[in-house]
Amino acid sequence: MPAPLAIVKAKFENKDKLVDQIVAMLSKQTDENKDDLRKRLLGASNAKLLKLHAACKTTDDKFGSHDKLVEATASAMSKSKDKDFVAKLGSFSSARLLDLERVASRRLKAAAAKAKA
């Protein structure tokens, strides 16, 4: 498996371009100033930036936005009517929500398969 630096250079040419893409995706989700966010992300490791980019890209491609991911996660956990719980999910990161949604979806599919059998 190639090192994170090699992946960054192969896909994005350099760390600055990767950070610019992440800032563009995250600026919709956060109220933080773009310059402050960019400065903070430049101090992060390449591996962490690659994980963050993958989570943001999956969120945008599969769900469209962070809010839709929150709704999908809440419905997969069968707690979409609990407004306090949905508000708490809204404070979670995209990566954490993707994990929660994936686990909840698997549980629903397993329960449906068990009910059929």
Buried (B, 14 or more C-beta within 10 A) or exposed (E): EEEBEEBBBEEBEEBEEBBBBBBEBBBEBEEEEEEEBBEEBEEBEBEEBBBBBEBBBBBBEEBEEBEEBBBBBBBBBEBBEEEEBBEEBBEBBBBEBBBBBEEBBEEBEEEEEEEEE
